[in-house]
Amino acid sequence: MGNIFPGVSRSLENHFRKDLYFCVVHAVEPPVAADDEDDLDDPVERMLKKTGCLEKHFSVQECIAETKDWRKCQKQVQDFKECMDIYKKKGGNTAINK
């Protein structure tokens, strides 16, 4: 299967694929951003909070939950990608991309 999130690392893409599947199949409500890092059980969410892009991540999840079609969420995916690009340009830890 091809890369559905251009410019996003394979491990992050795999995380999204799992989220996409869960949201579409189970039609769950998107998670609410936690105020405290300790409230985030998911290590990927903890990393995304450090980047400042967690809300963009949740926006992608919310769109997918509402539309049930990730292809209709390209604006949210692009916004998330741009946020991550800004983080990387500021010298953010690129370990999230591996």
N, C-alpha and C positions, 0 to 999 in steps of 0.2 A: 504494500500500500504506500502511496506517495506521501510526501510531507504536506499535510493540510494546513500547517501554520508556517508559511515561508518566513525564514529568518529566526525561527525559534528552535532551540536545541532539541535533539531527539528525545532526551529524558523528560524535558518539560512537555514536549508534544505528547509523549506517552502518558504523562500525568493528565493532560487535557483530554486525551482519548478516553481515559477511564472516567473522568468527570462528565464528559459528553455522554457516554454510554449510561452512566448512572442517572443523569438528569433526564435523558430522553426516555429510557426504559422505565424508570421509577417515578418520573414526573414529580420530583421533589422540589421544595422551595429552596432557593439559593441560600447559602449560609450568610449570617450577619457578621460583619467585620467585628472582631473583638477589640476592646480598648487595651487589653493587657496581653502581651506576648505569651504569657503563661496559659491563657485561655485557648490558644491555638494548638490543637493536638497534632495537626498534620505538619510534618517538617517542611513540606513544600510551601505551605501557607506561611510558616514562620519566615522562610527565606524571602518570600514575596513581600511580606510586610517590611522587611529590611530594605527592599528595593524602592519602596514607596508605591508599588504597583498592585498592591493587594486589592484595592477597590476596583481597578480595571479588570483584574482576574475574576472578581465576583460579578462584574458587569457582563463578562462573556458567559459565565455560568447562568446568570439570570436570563439573558437573551435566549440561550439554548433551551432553558426550562420553559420559557414562554412560547417560543416559536416551534420547538421540537425539530428544528432544522438548523444545524450549525452554519450552513451556507448562507442563511439569512442574517448572520451575526458578523459579517465581515468588517463592519465599522468598529464594533467593539473589539474584535481581534486585532485590527490595525491600531486602535488606540492603545491596547495593551502592548503591542509590539513597539510602538513609538516610546511608550513609557520605559520599557526595558532598554531600548536603545539609548535614551537619555541617561539612564542609570549607568550603563556601560561607559558612555562617553565621559561621565563624571569620575571615572576611575573606580567604579563599583567592583566588588569581588566577582570575577568571572567564573567562579566555581559553580555558580548556579547554572551556567551554560554547558557544563560537562556532563 
